[in-house]
Amino acid sequence: MSNNLALATQLGGTPFEFKGADVVSTIATFAKEYGITQILVGRTRQPWYKRWFGPSFLDRLALAVEGADVIIVGNF
């Protein structure tokens, strides 16, 4: 994890670590509080059948952060 934070800093980003009971609402609150307009997240490989059980993390995040672009990279 520390390598990712160091890389973000080298690339001009400001990495933050935060905690909350629900990841989506925590990210959405943080984005609104700091006026963040772009959120970069990585996509993990999930079995196709998991989509049957409700919206994905990325779907919920995109809905929760109105006014911000959610940029999804890769399949990790």
N, C-alpha and C positions, 0 to 999 in steps of 0.2 A: 504494500500500500504506500509506503513512504517513497518508493521510486516514482509512483504515479503522481504524487503530490509535488515532488521535486521537478518532474518533467513539466507539469502544469505551470509551475513558477518560472521555469526557464523559457517557456513559450509565451510568457506575459500574462498568464492567468493568475487568479487569486483563489487558491484552493481553500475550502472550508470543510470542517468536519462537524456534523451536528447529529443529535439523537432525537428520536421521537417514537411514539407508540405505533404510528402509521406512517410509512415511508412517503407515500404520495402526499398526504396532507402536510407533512413536515416540509417537504420540498416546495410545495405550493405556497405555504406560509412564508418560508424563507425568500422565495422568489418575489412575492408581493412586497414584503417588507423592505427588500433591498433594490427593488425596481429592476430585477433581472429580466431581460428580454430574450435570452437564448439559453437553452439547457441542452447539454450534450450528454447522451446516455448510450451505453453499449447494449446491444441485444444479445441475450443468451439463447442458446438452442433449447427449445422446449418441444416436447412431444405435441403433435397436432391435436390430440384429444383434449389437451388442457384448455383449449379455447371454448370447449363445450361448457365449462364450469363458470363462465362469466368473463367479463372484460379483463384483458391482460393489464399488467402493471403499466405498460406504455400507453395503452388506451386510457386508463384512469388518470395518468399523469397529464396527458394531452388535454383532457377535459378539465382538469383541476387548475391548470395554469393559463387561464384565458389571457390573451395579450402577449404571451411568450411563445417563441418557436421552440419546439422540442425536436432536436436533431438526433437521429438514431444512426449509430455506426456499427457496422460489422455483425458477424455472428460469432460470439466468443464462447 
